[in-house]
Amino acid sequence: MIEKLLIICVFVGIIHMIETLAYSVRLAGLKTRKLVVALSLFNIIVIVSRTANMVQAPLTGKLGDAVQSKEDLPVLLHQLQTILLAASIGTIAGALLIPSFVSIFSRMISHLEVAGSVPKMMKNIASIHTLEKAKKHVKRPRWIMLSQLRIGGVPKRLLLLNLMATTIYTVGVLSTLYASTLEPTLSKSILMLSGLINGLAMITLAVFVDPQVAILTEKVMKGESTKQSMNKMVGTLVISRLCGTVCAQILLVPAALYIAWICKLIP
């Protein structure tokens, strides 16, 4: 069971690391002035996240299947809390990798332009010489970057919405899984709610968060705003995302109880 939990945590960490790095894709696009190419190329990396999610989902479901009685609930709760901890660690790892990711990803955009296709690009950068050169683009995060991340200039409402969406997305599936073990007779109805819960988080991101970031990106591209403002936007969004994963820990049990209560009200 420990090995299975460790595998789940690794996959969850990878998922949240990639989703954190997604904030910095626009920085690489601005650096190379190839924003559309950057977004398109990042979709390949997103496939890794989607694959990891498909693998960890049934494994996480198995943790719920292992619950045979109420005495097993504390063990399941501890396992779910560990998974949420992995989400926070993955977010922190993604945040620390942003400087290196922007530099390396910018080089990948240039390689893609030369190669003309993704398979040719992958073949070109797979050489030992190219991989050795990639070490030069690895950058260590500096404390000065953190000191510049003041909320001033970044809408507080945007950060709050990003925090809320991240919290719901992070805790949604796990809270429904825990709720299904609290109310075994309603387990099927409860598990069907997970898609709706995650859908609300995705709608919040798509309608309220992403457009704001896109507008600022366009302003920077046109010279109407500075790159520093974009850096601050990305940095504060990453911090709010990390806070969202922490809030998910706090809301895991209350959310499960609320979901179970909602299902009881359904005729």
ABEGO torsion letter per residue (X at the ends): XAAAAAAAAAAAAAAAAAAAAAAAAAAAAAAAGBAAAAAAAAAAAAAAAAAAAAAAAAAAAAAAAABABAAAAAAAAAAAAAAAAAAAAAAAAAAAAAAAAAAAAAAAAAAAAAAGBAAAAAAAAABAAAAAAAAAABBBBBAAAAAABBABGBBAAAAAAAAAAAAAAAAAAAAAAAAAAABAAAAAAAAAAAAAAAAAAAAAAAAAAAAAAAAAAAAAAAGABBAAAAAAAAAAAAAAAAAAAAAAAAAAAAAAAAAAAAAAABX
